[in-house]
Structure formats: C-alpha cells, structure tokens
C-alpha cells in the first residue's frame, strides 16, 4: 500500500510539473504567480516545481518586467530553447528523414538517408537507427535528448510498438519499437524514451503541439503522398481507434469499381487522389514515373497531366467533404508531397468542398497548408515525443492495452 501511495504521489508530481511546461508552451512569459493561478496549484508548490524544472533544463528565467507595482517584480519564465531536445523521424517509402527540435518545435538539425536496394523492415530500421545516431553526434554533448518519435506509413498500435500494415512497403505486424530499441542499445541514444505512431497522426500532433496559433479542435490533418491518411485530434486527444487504424481515410471507397488500390480494394481515395492517380498506367511506356515529372508537365501545361491533377483535386474535395461531415472539424490541415503541386491540385479540391457546403447552406471548414512543409511528419514525430512526455497520465492507446506492456516491448 505504501509503495502504491508513493507511486501515486510521484505521478501527481510529474503531472503537475508537466502541466507547468505545457502552460508555458502556450503562454510563454508567465510568472510563478501567473502559473499558480493558471494551473490551480499553490504558489509554494509552483515555486518548488519551477526550481526543479529550471535546474533540469526545461525552463529558463528571463529579465524581470517593470510593472510599476511596489515589491518584488515578477520574473517571466520560458521554455528553455537549447538544453533539452527532441528527435523525430519519418519512415518514408524510399528514405528516412530525421530532425532534432527544441521543446517548442524549432528545428536544430536534420538529415535524410535512402534505404538502398533492400526495403525489408529490418534493413530500413538499420538505416533509421544510423540516421538518428548521426544526428545525435551533430548535437552538442551537453544537450540532452528527451525522447524520440517515429512516424510510420501505416496502421500502428502505439502501446505495443507494432506496425500492423504498411501497404506501400509490404510490411505486416512488425514489432517496430522493439527492433529499433535493439538497434539503439549501447549507443548514445540507449534508454531514451521511444514512441511510434502513424505518419498522419504525428503530423496532426505537430500542428497541435508546435503551432503558435490557437489550436483548432477538432483538428484534422490529411497527408497526401504515395499513400493517403489522416490524423484526428479531438479534445487534446489523438484518436487512434481500437486497433490503431483510425484515420486510414485513404481506404475510404469514393468510386465503385474504381482503380485498384494498394490495399486490394477498388476505388479507394488513395487510388484516386495520391501520387499514383496522376502517374497513369505503370505498364504504359509513356506514363509519368514520378511526382517531379508531374510538376514538370504542369509547368508545360500538358493537357493530360492537367486533367489528371484536376481530377485528383476534385476527389480530394469529395474526401474533405466526407471528413467534414463525419468530424465537424474546426480546421483541416493539408500536408504531404502532393500538396506541393499547388493551385492546379488544391483549387479544384477547395472549389468542390465549397460547392458541397453551399448546397447544404453551411460554411466549409477552414483549410490550410501545414507550416512545416516537407518536415511535417518528422517534426510531428518529435511532437509525439513531447505530447507523450508532458501528459504522463494519458494512456498510450484508446484500445485499453496497458502502458506497461508497451514498455516491455520497447
């Protein structure tokens, strides 16, 4: 009983500490007294916790602010931008992208690494571990890495550390957390907390955690690359579903008997909107082979390419309409390489969404482009680490799987 009580007290203390950190992420410059009022703790408790957080590198004190009041002037507190860092990684179809960020999402370093000939899960995890370690060696030895997040292209059970299915890589039931943890054992990153999640989910968390503008809630992040997925945040919680498949909107069927998708179905959103929708028949020698070729043909105003891109954009508008109806979001964020095609792709999508909204006499949800660009998933993966570390009482999964089970896996 005593051990259980001590554990509860320790969790309460960590929860209170992280409540202060999260508040200063949103409202930098608050004083100790301001923090006490904002989070509902006593001033003495806040002073004690702030002293610890400053010593550990979470927070930094700034110059006092002249208020004109008598007595001691309040000292503004800020998140320390340098001492504690986060690592984030995107596991793509052909390469990995890794970043180091501050606790507030400012980019400190980045790197990419191609897989080479082998795209087995173990080979790609080897490349990821090497890239993470290379990035760590670029950082100052005095800086501490608090956590590592990884965004994966498929359904993930975060609590178990398992990637269920990555259709564009052909991976099934990969114990990704355990395998990556093994690769990092006895290295500079040994023992650093590791978190994995679907790529669109982590990108959504990047918008939640690192965006300086007020967060939209519910928030939808739609990621459009070779695959297509969505991350959904509702009430500060990432919606993952019972098996980790929530947000796999790329496999919503938009067209009966449409083109075959990588999942085996026909008419999925991915087959109508993502990269392959604009490349044409792979067996056609005149078909485009890459998104770069699509961009070049758009510049040349090639009629067939314009038609394909416009069609993909219109189907994106249909998908956004369906998502808006399902979730009633306060905001939708678009990201991924296909979004970089710009107006020829995006304008048909927005026009279609507006048409549907107008027909129902309702305003469309706000839609914007991710501010992190090509780094959206990697930065979002770093945000995943901050999200989990600063919410110690939040379960890792909506599926009810125990957190201890995840700790054993990773």
LINLIN-V12890 format. One record per helix or strand of 2 or more residues. SS is the DSSP state (helix for helix, strand for strand). FROM is the first residue (numbers start at 0). TO is the last residue. If there is no record, write none. Layout:
# LINLIN-V12890
ss=SS from=FROM to=TO
ss=SS from=FROM to=TO
This chain:
# LINLIN-V12890
ss=helix from=1 to=25
ss=helix from=31 to=38
ss=helix from=42 to=55
ss=strand from=58 to=63
ss=strand from=74 to=78
ss=strand from=83 to=90
ss=strand from=94 to=100
ss=strand from=106 to=113
ss=helix from=120 to=137
ss=strand from=143 to=151
ss=strand from=154 to=156
ss=strand from=161 to=165
ss=strand from=170 to=173
ss=helix from=175 to=183
ss=strand from=192 to=197
ss=helix from=198 to=209
ss=strand from=218 to=223
ss=strand from=227 to=233
ss=strand from=236 to=237
ss=helix from=248 to=250
ss=helix from=268 to=272
ss=helix from=275 to=278
ss=helix from=290 to=298
ss=helix from=302 to=326
ss=strand from=330 to=334
ss=helix from=336 to=340
ss=helix from=342 to=358
ss=strand from=366 to=368
ss=helix from=372 to=388
ss=helix from=402 to=408
